[in-house]
Amino acid sequence: MTADAPRPATTTSRATDRPGDASPFALGLLLRQAHWRAAAVMSEALRPLGIELRHFAVLIVLVDRGPTVQRDLAAATGTDKAGIMRVVDDLERKGLAVRKSVPEDRRVRAVEITRQGIELFDAAHAGAEPLAESLVTDLAPGERELLTDLLTRFAYPADGEA
């Protein structure tokens, strides 16, 4: 399209990334903004503990699943192979996780959370409570539960579609 060419007529709004946007991208842009806000608040809760959200995401998986191979940690956290190795290296250096051999395949290493990792995990939850509350202070009674329900159904559709 040249500078002098007329713009094609549009029947839908163009994305603006502002409240009230009615474009087909509006929901995704709004979810991205909400994620950034929540991530900033949760990062603040983790900062005094010396870890970042990427570290905590791995700890969540380890607490939930137990010892987990790095390949599965990468998939569960949406991290690539190199990124997950750096995160696990950090967690090992901090004494929060250890790599152990997998008896069925000695080439594979499972990552396991340590007692110190569990203690930090619990401390993170305690420290995050007031900050998490600050995220929803503008919601009316019952809206927090509604928001959680809607986001859960959005993120985990009943029919398995993603």
C-alpha positions as CSV (number, residue, x, y, z in Angstrom):
1,M,0.0,0.0,0.0
2,T,1.5,3.4,-1.0
3,A,1.2,6.6,1.0
4,D,-1.3,8.0,-1.5
5,A,-3.4,4.9,-1.6
6,P,-6.8,5.1,0.1
7,R,-7.2,3.1,3.3
8,P,-9.5,0.2,3.0
9,A,-12.9,0.7,4.6
10,T,-13.3,-1.0,7.9
11,T,-16.4,-2.4,9.5
12,T,-14.8,-3.1,12.8
13,S,-12.9,-1.0,15.3
14,R,-9.1,-0.9,15.2
15,A,-7.3,-2.1,18.3
16,T,-6.3,0.7,20.6
17,D,-5.3,-1.0,23.9
18,R,-7.5,1.4,25.8
19,P,-10.6,0.6,28.0
20,G,-13.7,0.4,25.9
21,D,-11.9,-0.9,22.8
22,A,-14.3,-2.9,20.7
23,S,-11.9,-4.4,18.2
24,P,-11.5,-8.2,17.8
25,F,-8.3,-7.9,19.8
26,A,-9.9,-6.1,22.7
27,L,-10.2,-9.2,25.0
28,G,-6.6,-10.3,24.4
29,L,-5.3,-6.8,25.0
30,L,-7.3,-6.5,28.2
31,L,-6.1,-9.9,29.4
32,R,-2.5,-8.9,28.7
33,Q,-3.0,-5.7,30.7
34,A,-4.5,-7.6,33.6
35,H,-1.7,-10.1,33.5
36,W,1.0,-7.4,33.6
37,R,-0.7,-5.7,36.6
38,A,-1.1,-9.0,38.5
39,A,2.5,-10.0,37.6
40,A,3.9,-6.7,38.9
41,V,2.0,-7.1,42.2
42,M,3.1,-10.7,42.6
43,S,6.7,-9.8,41.7
44,E,6.7,-7.3,44.5
45,A,5.6,-10.1,46.9
46,L,8.5,-12.3,45.8
47,R,11.3,-9.6,45.7
48,P,12.0,-9.7,49.5
49,L,12.4,-13.5,49.2
50,G,15.1,-13.1,46.5
51,I,13.2,-14.9,43.7
52,E,11.2,-13.9,40.6
53,L,8.0,-15.1,39.1
54,R,9.8,-17.5,36.8
55,H,11.4,-19.2,39.8
56,F,8.1,-19.3,41.6
57,A,6.3,-20.8,38.6
58,V,8.7,-23.7,38.8
59,L,8.2,-24.1,42.5
60,I,4.5,-24.2,42.0
61,V,4.9,-27.2,39.6
62,L,7.3,-29.0,41.9
63,V,5.0,-28.6,44.9
64,D,2.0,-29.8,42.8
65,R,3.6,-32.6,40.9
66,G,6.6,-33.6,43.0
67,P,9.9,-34.3,41.2
68,T,9.6,-33.3,37.6
69,V,12.0,-33.7,34.6
70,Q,13.1,-30.4,33.1
71,R,11.3,-31.1,29.8
72,D,8.0,-31.2,31.7
73,L,8.9,-28.2,33.8
74,A,9.5,-26.2,30.6
75,A,6.1,-27.3,29.2
76,A,4.3,-26.6,32.4
77,T,5.7,-23.1,32.7
78,G,5.8,-22.1,29.0
79,T,9.5,-21.8,29.1
80,D,12.0,-23.0,26.5
81,K,14.8,-25.5,27.3
82,A,17.5,-22.9,27.8
83,G,15.3,-20.8,30.0
84,I,14.2,-23.6,32.3
85,M,17.9,-24.7,32.7
86,R,18.7,-21.2,33.9
87,V,15.8,-21.1,36.3
88,V,16.7,-24.5,37.7
89,D,20.3,-23.5,38.0
90,D,19.2,-20.4,40.0
91,L,16.9,-22.5,42.3
92,E,19.8,-25.0,42.9
93,R,22.2,-22.1,43.7
94,K,19.7,-20.8,46.2
95,G,19.2,-24.2,47.8
96,L,15.5,-24.3,46.8
97,A,15.7,-27.3,44.4
98,V,18.0,-30.1,43.5
99,R,18.5,-32.2,40.3
100,K,18.4,-36.0,40.8
101,S,19.0,-38.9,38.5
102,V,15.9,-40.7,37.2
103,P,16.4,-44.5,37.8
104,E,14.7,-45.5,34.6
105,D,16.9,-43.2,32.5
106,R,20.1,-42.0,33.9
107,R,20.5,-39.4,31.1
108,V,17.4,-37.6,32.5
109,R,17.4,-35.5,35.6
110,A,14.3,-34.7,37.7
111,V,14.1,-31.5,39.7
112,E,12.9,-31.8,43.3
113,I,12.0,-29.0,45.7
114,T,14.0,-28.9,48.9
115,R,12.8,-28.3,52.5
116,Q,14.1,-24.7,52.1
117,G,12.2,-24.4,48.9
118,I,9.0,-25.5,50.6
119,E,9.6,-22.9,53.4
120,L,10.1,-20.2,50.8
121,F,7.0,-21.3,48.9
122,D,4.9,-21.0,52.1
123,A,6.5,-17.6,53.0
124,A,5.7,-16.3,49.5
125,H,2.0,-17.2,50.0
126,A,1.9,-15.4,53.3
127,G,3.6,-12.3,51.9
128,A,1.4,-12.3,48.8
129,E,-1.9,-12.3,50.6
130,P,-2.3,-8.6,51.2
131,L,-0.9,-7.7,47.8
132,A,-3.3,-10.1,46.1
133,E,-6.2,-8.5,48.0
134,S,-5.1,-5.1,46.6
135,L,-5.7,-6.4,43.1
136,V,-9.4,-6.8,43.8
137,T,-10.2,-4.0,46.1
138,D,-12.3,-2.2,43.4
139,L,-14.5,-5.2,42.9
140,A,-17.9,-5.4,44.5
141,P,-18.8,-8.2,46.8
142,G,-19.1,-11.4,44.8
143,E,-17.3,-10.0,41.8
144,R,-13.9,-11.6,42.9
145,E,-15.5,-15.0,42.8
146,L,-17.2,-14.2,39.5
147,L,-13.9,-13.0,38.0
148,T,-12.1,-16.2,39.2
149,D,-14.9,-18.4,37.8
150,L,-14.9,-16.6,34.4
151,L,-11.1,-16.6,34.0
152,T,-11.0,-20.3,35.0
153,R,-13.6,-21.2,32.4
154,F,-11.8,-19.1,29.8
155,A,-8.4,-20.6,30.5
156,Y,-9.7,-24.2,30.9
157,P,-12.6,-24.7,28.5
158,A,-14.9,-27.6,29.4
159,D,-14.5,-29.1,25.9
160,G,-10.7,-29.2,26.1
161,E,-10.2,-26.5,23.4
162,A,-7.4,-24.0,23.9
